[in-house]
Amino acid sequence: MKTVLITGSAGLIGSESVKFFCQKKFKVLGIDNDLRKYFFGREASTRWMLKELQSSYKAFHNYNADIRDFNALARIFRKYRSDVVLVVHTAAQPSHDWAAREPFTDFSVNATGTLNLLEATRQFCPDAVFIFTSTNKVYGDTPNRLPLNELATRWEIDPNHAYYRNGIDELMSIDQTKHSLFGASKVAADIMVQEYGRYFGMKTGTFRGGCLTGPSHSGAELHGFLAYLMKCAVTGREYRIYGYKGKQVRDNIHSFDLVNAFWHFYRAPRAGEVYNMGGSRFSNCSMLEAIKKCEDVSGNKMKTVYAETNRVGDHIWWISDVSKFKQHYPEWSLTKNIDDILSEIFSANKHRWINEC
């Protein structure tokens, strides 16, 4: 039976992948040990989603393993071997701020964990497609050197710049820039995934995401922008804005649209390919705009506080150019914009969040 192995299987993209591939009639193996709870606290735990997946999908089996433990991974890969036709690697330590607290943990999860998975794939199922969720933080703060104009509610790139129409493409340099320690550990993983594709000829795809979001996100202050913002709107919790006057811009891609892109890559894979992947011009907002939208959806006035100092490595303006992926896979398209996403997050989580308070 065709089998897909998904790391971070109870997280945002992992859980969306579990649902997607179960519906495609795959056998789905998950690897998730709820490190997110260790990173961000009890409210960020993914156990609620794991229980939901286990009760909903008979084809799903989760292993409580740590991707830093190669021997534990090898036992799983050895059991299924060539039955595994796809590896979707979404597990990560995802926060700038948290990485600076425990650099060894951050690097071992993001870089060493990725190497372990690549090598297990090469040893036991080398023909499998390997998909990695990287990040736009591999570009460091280089985007902050772009010519930006301050508008009423957002920063916007100069209309005469090449990036104005579609956003930032994959040709932007990842060198001579401040990445944050998180960004650096993801660069190491990103390059290693490319190298296993180019050096060993494996079918590897690296997806450099902007803001990945959706109703399954266990949002916390240090990670999960829209989910945590909506949670604050629903519960009345104070939300802290970090720098740039709250006008920093992010594109936001719904987890389904990203996993659907994985599906297209799986069906026609390439070796060592890299894609910027986000909501592009189709789905983006500034912090101030997102706050207003959350107030409109929830019906609540939000409590916010402003901190002048921005987070290290944070982008002022980021919109992903997804043209390369659309050129390679013309049948794929974005389906959910920022308004769709926020409404879905609200509807799916409001009762759970209120009950948690």
C-alpha positions, 0 to 999 in steps of 0.5 A: 500500500502506498505510504506517506510518512509525515513529521510534525503530524499533529502540527498545522501543515502536518495535520493538514497533510494527514487529512489530505493523504488519508483522503487520497487513500494513502497509508499515513505514518506520523511522527510527532512527540509534541515538542511544540508544547516544550517550545511554547507552553501548554496552550501550544500543545498539539495533542488535541489535534493528534487525538482528533486525527486518530479518531477520524482516520483509520489509515493514520498511525502516529509514532511518538518519536524524536527526529533528533534520534536517528536510530528511532527513525531508522526503526520506523523506516526499516519497517516500511522501506519501499512502501514509503513513496513520500516523506513530508517533513514539517517538524521544526522549532519555528521561532526566532526568539525561542532559538536564541534561548536554546541554540543547541536544541534549535539546531538539532531539531531543524538541521540535524533532524532534517539530515536524519530524515534525509539519510533514513530516506536514502538508506531505506526508500531512496525512490521516495519523494522528499518534501521539506517545509523551509522558510522565507527566513533563509533570506535573513533581513535582506528584504528589509533593504528593499525600497519601501514606502510607508502608507496609512496601514502598511509598508509597500514596495516601490511600484517601480520595483521588479518585485511589486507585481508578484513579490520576492522570487527565489533568486534573492541571495541568502548570504551577507544578511542577519538570519537569526539563529532560527533562520540559520538552522533552517538554512542548513536544513534547506541546503542539505535537502537541496544537496541530497537532491543534486548530489544523490539524485533524490526527488527533493522539494524545498518549499520556503514558506511565508506565513503558513496558517489555518484552523488547525494551528496551535497558535502561540505568541512566538509562533502562529501569527493569525491563529494567535491574533484571532485567539486574542480577539476572541478571548480578550487577551492583550496582543503585543505588536513588535516594531515597524509601527504595526505596518509590517506586511505578510502574505498568508497561505492556507495549509490546504493550499500548501499541502495541495502544492505538495501533492502536485510536486509528488506527482511530478517531482524534481531533484533539488528544487526550491520554491518560494511559497505563500499567499502572494498578492492573492492573500496578504495583510499588514499587522494593523490590517489583520487586527482590524479584520480580526475585530470585524470577524470576532465582533470584539475590540482588540487590546493591543500594546506596541513595543518599539523594538522589532524582533531580530530577523523580522521582515518589514515586507514579505510577499512570495512570488509563486510564479515559478511553482505555478509555471512548473505546476500550472494546474495548482492555484491558491484558493483561500484569501486572508478573509477566508482564512480568518473566518475559518480560524474563528469558526473552527476554534472560538468555542475551544478557546473560550472553554480553555479560558 
